[in-house]
């Protein structure tokens, strides 16, 4: 019953974000990692395809905050750069040279069920899924690592220009952030850039877009080194809502300026939402509720 309540809260609170049922994606014959309940299925049909009513340019965004539903343990050594839910499990990409990983995690216990390391010369970034495969960005290496969804082994490398920060998919394209106010759309087969989207908040460019999660035609984006998550209209690039996650940042209470909020995962079927940060001790399951605070346009 709790999942149904949380799913309803995401749909209602975010003014149009709704959940859709997951279906099988990828090759069902893929080998499951040792100890997993099953190999997670990827790519819910219709992810991000719902019609969105464009927000007027410069309109005042809606204000939201978070309420904690559950606290789950998180590896304090994980410099979280990307988070993705599939089949009741979490894919997590971590960063830092010499310590970057891709891992499959059981959210309730925090147990790492499978893991692969990146070369020491690579700094891992955001993760996303398309057509049953995982994609993991690198920061400045201009390569995306394509992985088997079950073993996490690298099966292909594709190239792109610029930095890689966050990554998400809408069922047709993969969307990349690079720390600027521009999101880039990529062809999943070649990773060629096929379009861009300029993100603006009340008429002001919104820089430092980081980890991304696409839900029903709208992108949730962490803004680097802030407690704010922007809700972006994918049709226009307008920020139509702000989620104040400062209660989580305050609870973690880190004094390290690098240990910031970064990690968003949504269960497409139930609407459950998880948030975490770099080297945080906790993955928070939260519900989105109406709030009262907004940041300065474009974060000031």
C-alpha positions as CSV (number, residue, x, y, z in Angstrom):
1,X,0.0,0.0,0.0
2,X,2.9,2.4,0.7
3,X,4.1,2.2,-2.9
4,X,0.7,3.1,-4.2
5,X,0.5,6.2,-1.9
6,X,4.0,7.3,-3.0
7,X,3.2,6.8,-6.6
8,X,0.0,8.9,-6.3
9,X,2.0,11.6,-4.5
10,X,4.5,11.9,-7.3
11,X,1.7,12.2,-9.9
12,X,-0.3,14.7,-8.0
13,X,2.4,16.9,-6.5
14,X,4.4,17.4,-9.7
15,X,1.4,18.5,-11.6
16,X,1.2,15.9,-14.4
17,X,4.1,13.5,-13.8
18,X,2.5,10.1,-13.9
19,X,3.8,6.6,-13.7
20,X,3.6,3.9,-16.4
21,X,3.8,0.2,-16.1
22,X,7.1,-1.5,-16.8
23,X,7.5,-4.2,-19.4
24,X,10.3,-6.5,-20.5
25,X,13.2,-4.9,-22.3
26,X,16.5,-6.5,-23.5
27,X,17.4,-10.1,-24.0
28,X,15.6,-12.4,-21.4
29,X,18.4,-14.9,-21.9
30,X,21.0,-12.6,-20.3
31,X,22.8,-14.1,-17.3
32,X,21.8,-12.7,-13.9
33,X,24.6,-11.5,-11.7
34,X,25.3,-13.8,-8.7
35,X,23.0,-13.3,-5.8
36,X,20.4,-11.2,-7.6
37,X,16.7,-12.0,-7.5
38,X,16.6,-11.7,-11.3
39,X,18.3,-9.7,-14.0
40,X,16.5,-6.3,-14.1
41,X,14.4,-5.5,-17.1
42,X,14.9,-2.1,-18.6
43,X,13.0,0.5,-20.6
44,X,9.4,0.9,-19.6
45,X,7.3,1.5,-22.7
46,X,6.1,5.1,-23.0
47,X,8.7,6.5,-20.7
48,X,8.7,10.2,-21.2
49,X,6.1,10.2,-24.0
50,X,3.1,11.7,-22.3
51,X,1.8,15.0,-23.7
52,X,3.1,18.0,-21.8
53,X,1.3,21.4,-21.8
54,X,4.1,23.9,-22.4
55,X,4.7,26.4,-19.6
56,X,4.8,30.1,-20.6
57,X,8.3,31.5,-20.8
58,X,9.3,33.1,-17.5
59,X,6.3,31.7,-15.6
60,X,6.7,31.2,-11.9
61,X,7.6,27.6,-11.2
62,X,5.7,25.5,-8.7
63,X,7.4,24.9,-5.3
64,X,7.9,21.5,-3.8
65,X,9.8,19.8,-1.0
66,X,10.4,16.3,0.2
67,X,9.1,14.0,3.0
68,X,11.2,11.0,3.9
69,X,9.4,7.7,3.5
70,X,12.3,5.4,4.3
71,X,16.0,5.6,5.0
72,X,18.3,2.9,3.4
73,X,22.0,2.5,3.8
74,X,24.4,3.8,1.2
75,X,28.1,3.1,0.7
76,X,30.0,6.0,2.1
77,X,32.7,5.4,-0.4
78,X,30.4,5.8,-3.4
79,X,30.9,9.1,-5.2
80,X,27.5,8.9,-6.8
81,X,27.2,10.3,-10.3
82,X,24.2,8.4,-11.7
83,X,21.3,6.4,-10.3
84,X,18.7,4.3,-12.1
85,X,15.9,2.0,-10.9
86,X,15.0,-1.3,-12.7
87,X,13.3,-4.4,-11.5
88,X,13.4,-3.5,-7.8
89,X,17.1,-2.8,-7.9
90,X,19.3,0.3,-8.4
91,X,22.0,0.8,-10.9
92,X,24.6,3.2,-9.5
93,X,27.5,4.8,-11.4
94,X,30.2,6.4,-9.3
95,X,33.1,8.7,-10.1
96,X,36.6,9.7,-9.3
97,X,39.8,8.7,-11.1
98,X,40.9,5.2,-10.0
99,X,37.7,4.6,-8.1
100,X,34.9,4.8,-10.7
101,X,32.4,1.9,-10.7
102,X,29.1,0.7,-12.1
103,X,27.2,-1.4,-9.7
104,X,23.9,-3.1,-9.1
105,X,22.5,-2.4,-5.6
106,X,19.7,-3.8,-3.5
107,X,18.0,-0.5,-2.3
108,X,16.7,-1.7,1.1
109,X,20.0,-3.2,2.3
110,X,22.5,-1.3,0.3
111,X,24.1,-4.6,-0.7
112,X,26.2,-4.5,-3.9
113,X,25.1,-7.4,-6.0
114,X,27.3,-6.9,-9.0
115,X,30.1,-4.4,-9.8
116,X,32.5,-3.5,-12.6
117,X,35.4,-1.0,-12.4
118,X,36.2,1.6,-15.0
119,X,39.8,2.1,-16.2
120,X,41.8,4.3,-13.8
121,X,42.1,6.9,-16.6
122,X,38.3,7.3,-16.6
123,X,36.0,9.3,-14.3
124,X,32.5,7.8,-14.3
125,X,29.4,9.9,-14.6
126,X,25.7,9.5,-15.3
127,X,23.9,6.3,-16.2
128,X,20.8,5.5,-18.3
129,X,19.2,2.7,-20.2
130,X,18.0,2.1,-23.7
131,X,16.9,-1.1,-25.5
132,X,18.0,-3.3,-22.7
133,X,21.5,-1.9,-22.5
134,X,23.2,0.4,-19.9
135,X,25.1,3.5,-20.8
136,X,27.6,5.2,-18.5
137,X,29.1,8.6,-19.3
138,X,32.7,9.7,-18.6
139,X,33.5,13.2,-17.4
140,X,36.2,14.5,-19.7
141,X,37.2,11.3,-21.6
142,X,34.4,11.9,-24.3
143,X,33.5,8.2,-24.3
144,X,30.3,6.5,-23.2
145,X,30.6,2.9,-22.0
146,X,27.7,0.6,-23.2
147,X,27.2,-2.3,-20.9
148,X,25.3,-5.6,-20.6
149,X,22.5,-5.0,-18.2
150,X,23.1,-8.2,-16.2
151,X,26.8,-8.7,-16.0
152,X,27.6,-5.0,-16.2
153,X,30.5,-5.8,-18.6
154,X,31.4,-3.3,-21.2
155,X,30.2,-4.3,-24.7
156,X,30.9,-1.2,-26.7
157,X,32.3,2.4,-26.5
158,X,30.8,5.4,-28.3
159,X,32.3,8.9,-28.5
160,X,30.9,12.4,-28.1
161,X,32.2,16.0,-27.8
162,X,32.4,17.8,-24.5
163,X,31.9,16.8,-20.9
164,X,29.6,14.1,-19.5
165,X,27.7,14.8,-16.3
166,X,24.1,13.4,-16.2
167,X,22.3,11.0,-18.5
168,X,18.7,9.9,-19.0
169,X,16.6,8.3,-21.7
170,X,13.1,8.9,-23.1
171,X,12.7,5.7,-25.0
172,X,13.9,7.3,-28.3
173,X,16.9,9.4,-27.4
174,X,19.4,9.8,-24.6
175,X,19.7,13.2,-22.9
176,X,23.1,14.4,-21.6
177,X,24.0,17.3,-19.3
178,X,27.5,18.8,-19.3
179,X,27.4,21.2,-16.4
180,X,26.0,24.1,-18.5
181,X,22.4,25.2,-19.2
182,X,22.3,23.0,-22.4
183,X,21.0,19.5,-22.6
184,X,22.1,17.4,-25.6
185,X,20.0,14.7,-27.2
186,X,21.9,11.7,-28.6
187,X,21.1,8.8,-30.9
188,X,21.5,5.7,-28.7
189,X,23.0,3.7,-31.5
190,X,25.8,6.0,-32.4
191,X,25.7,8.6,-29.6
192,X,25.8,11.3,-32.3
193,X,24.2,14.5,-31.0
194,X,20.9,15.1,-32.7
195,X,19.6,18.1,-30.9
196,X,19.9,20.5,-27.9
197,X,17.6,22.0,-25.4
198,X,18.3,25.3,-23.6
199,X,17.1,25.2,-20.0
200,X,15.8,28.5,-18.6
201,X,14.4,29.4,-15.2
202,X,12.0,32.5,-15.4
203,X,14.0,33.7,-18.4
204,X,17.4,33.1,-16.9
205,X,19.7,30.2,-18.2
206,X,20.1,27.5,-15.6
207,X,23.7,26.3,-15.4
208,X,25.3,23.4,-13.5
209,X,22.7,20.8,-14.5
210,X,24.0,17.5,-13.3
211,X,22.3,14.1,-12.6
212,X,19.1,13.6,-14.7
213,X,16.0,11.5,-14.5
214,X,13.2,11.7,-17.1
215,X,9.6,11.0,-15.9
216,X,6.6,11.4,-18.2
217,X,8.0,14.0,-20.5
218,X,9.7,16.1,-17.8
219,X,13.3,15.9,-16.6
220,X,14.3,16.1,-13.0
221,X,17.8,17.6,-12.7
222,X,20.1,18.1,-9.8
223,X,21.8,21.5,-9.8
224,X,25.4,20.9,-8.8
225,X,26.4,21.9,-5.2
226,X,22.9,22.9,-4.3
227,X,19.9,21.3,-2.5
228,X,17.6,22.0,-5.5
229,X,16.2,19.7,-8.1
230,X,14.7,21.4,-11.2
231,X,11.6,20.0,-12.9
232,X,12.2,20.8,-16.6
233,X,9.6,20.8,-19.4
234,X,11.2,18.7,-22.1
235,X,9.0,20.4,-24.8
236,X,10.2,24.0,-24.0
237,X,13.3,23.8,-21.6
238,X,11.4,25.9,-19.1
239,X,11.8,25.1,-15.4
240,X,8.2,24.5,-14.3
241,X,8.9,23.3,-10.7
242,X,11.6,23.3,-8.0
243,X,12.0,20.6,-5.4
244,X,13.7,21.7,-2.2
245,X,15.8,18.8,-0.9
246,X,17.5,20.8,1.8
247,X,15.9,18.6,4.6
248,X,18.0,15.7,3.3
249,X,21.1,17.8,2.9
250,X,20.6,19.0,6.5
251,X,20.1,15.6,7.8
252,X,23.3,14.3,6.2
253,X,25.1,17.3,7.6
254,X,28.4,16.9,5.6
255,X,31.0,19.6,5.8
256,X,32.8,18.4,2.7
257,X,31.8,20.6,-0.2
258,X,32.1,17.7,-2.6
259,X,29.6,15.5,-0.8
260,X,26.5,17.1,-2.5
261,X,23.1,15.9,-3.5
262,X,23.4,13.9,-6.7
263,X,21.3,10.8,-7.5
264,X,17.7,10.5,-8.6
265,X,15.9,7.3,-9.4
266,X,12.2,6.7,-10.0
267,X,10.3,3.4,-10.1
268,X,8.1,3.8,-13.2
269,X,5.5,1.3,-12.0
270,X,4.9,2.5,-8.4
271,X,6.2,6.1,-8.5
272,X,8.7,5.5,-5.7
273,X,11.4,8.1,-5.7
274,X,15.0,7.7,-4.3
275,X,17.5,10.5,-3.7
276,X,21.0,10.3,-2.5
277,X,24.4,12.2,-2.7
278,X,28.1,11.7,-3.2
279,X,29.5,9.7,-0.3
280,X,26.2,10.0,1.6
281,X,25.4,7.4,4.2
282,X,21.8,7.2,3.2
283,X,19.6,6.6,0.2
284,X,16.3,8.3,0.9
285,X,13.0,7.1,-0.4
286,X,10.9,10.3,-0.5
287,X,7.5,11.6,-1.5
288,X,7.2,15.0,-3.2
289,X,4.9,17.4,-1.4
290,X,3.9,21.1,-1.9
291,X,6.5,23.5,-0.6
292,X,6.9,27.2,0.0
293,X,10.4,28.1,-1.2
294,X,11.9,28.9,-4.6
295,X,15.5,29.7,-5.5
296,X,16.5,32.9,-7.3
297,X,15.8,32.7,-11.0
298,X,18.6,30.7,-12.6
299,X,19.8,30.1,-9.0
300,X,20.9,33.7,-8.7
